[in-house]
Amino acid sequence: MGINHILEPLLFIIISLICGGLLKVVLKKSALPYTVGLFIFGFGVGLLDRFKFLTWLPTIDTALNRISDINPNMILYLFLPILIFEGAYELDFHIFKKTLVNAILLAVPGLVFCTFATAAVIMAIHGSTANYNAWTWSIALMFGALISATDPVAVVALLNELKMSKRFSTLVDTESMLNDGTGIVMFMIFYTGLSLTTGSSAGESVSPVLDFIIVAFGGVGVGFVIAYITMIFITKIAKDEMVQHSIVITASYLVFLIAEAYLDVSGVIALVTYGLYISYYGHLKFKPNVHRFMGTFWELAAHIGNTLIFIIVGIVIAMNVEFTWINMGVLLVLFVAINVIRALMVFLFRPLMKRTGFGLTRNEAVILSWGGLRGALGLTLGLIVFYTPAIPEDIRHEILFQTGGIVALTLTFNATTIGPLLRRIGLDKVSPTKGFLKLSAHRLYVNSIREYYQEMRDKGILDGSNWELVEKTLPEEEIETKEEKALRIENLTEELRIRVVRHEKLYLWDIYNLGVINPHSLEKLQSLADIIFDNDGKDPLNIQEELFDELLRRGTKLLWFKAPCWYRHFLDRYFPARTVSRYDVTRGFILMQQESLKLLKEYTRGNVFTPRESASASEIEGEIKHNIQRAEQYMIRLQKRHPESFKMALTHKAIRMIKIKEKSIKLRLKRQGIM
């Protein structure tokens, strides 16, 4: 009935996801990253089919042959929107802004450096190897551009598995996403000249700098415009959550399609812009249920995308690459060269990167150099070259072999050794202070469970139970070594401040979801927490008081100077919005500080703080109480000078909280089947 052409790819997808799921379980306790395991699995299956070991399964054999001839653009248009948007949506916008300059240094001048250096290595090989004597500088530069760009799919997947610090992972993540623009622009400059027919003048007047500006900033523009329109539409249909979900999902594909297929600008940069905008502003517009769904959906979509794309990449390489010993020797030389070149590039720009954003330590530079994985993006560009008849056939085969080989080596060698390298240079180690606070939290957790256990025994709720057996299931306390005790107070005050600020940011979302503060207040108060976080807890928390004062005084200083009574009455009566906003921010600030006090008390309840360590907690407690006192004084003055506006602020807050409570009650009654 002619339905096999549908069943074959469908069967391939089903089998791949089943095998991927089994592989994830098998590799759970292994040092081998999941994505690398997928690639090896796909490569192995491709080799089996290439050497005719799967001919007894005709449907599978046909499906694998069709996969090996996959249109390279299908990889871009089908998988990249899911994986890039998921990575961008999960980025912390504040950390992204702080790391952007360093990421641009790596993604633009850094990638140009790598492209020309790689081309120079190729031309050195050209002069010493007869098999590569047909290569020219144009071909070498084209290859250098396609192989120098780190792959966002591979890098994002690896970072998620290694659980790197948010700051460093954001830098690597952002670089891999942004250098798509530079890599594809440089690739297309040389590819277009090679693929045009002889005598054609098309593309000769193109300026590489202008081309890059159009591709990069055009991508930013497309992503911003579609994200802005999406948010307007979502706001209009706030009551229909399913439509909100579908719009965000389909718009991510629309962004990439319009950017890449119709406007010839960077689809990856457009998706990053779209994802950041939706993440930053969407958090203020979406309902909590939408947030939960988005997190779950994109996590599932990324898992499916990663599973399929790495298996496909393995199959394509295994079934298309032509092996020769000469090519293998060149591949090994190139593999060493691109790693050395990337390390030179990173350390060349490190003096600048140390002074911008969050800086870059030497150990981080080592990991950054070794973590430059190549993957689906480079392979896709290599396949585009492979299917271009205007380029000589022997060169096409050599480019595909070298591209596939570099992808395979970085995924199997770099990706598998980066974990041990992290442990070797100590980047995976938890500082004594962090370890101590973790111990304190664990002690609190253990004590709470044991208190609950004792309460159950004392009340006689479950008399007749085998309490000795139950007690064996209780969590055990962690033991602290003498060395840890000696070092743990080194940066305790700074680490406690960071813990407090991180808790504040999470708490702000809780009170926002309850309607206690509005979106404007959430944004402003989060910015106060970010400043303490950026300085690694070295600044006292009562610096927030100064920042808080500056925030409230922005635009006018009437509250701090003696304005005429008639003017204050005029503002109070006819322009209440400013007072309403100030009340909301101030109230949120007070609640945020009160919650921080509770957190400190929870830590000291663990009974692991020595008197000296308790002094650090007391110091921070004093900073927080100072903030509360200052904000409460401001609140009293605000109520006194603007009584009508203050009353309106309370009214707005009450209405907002009732509306949110009304929705939660409706949802609960529906789940119970009452409504």
Disulfide bonds with the S-S distance in Angstrom:
none
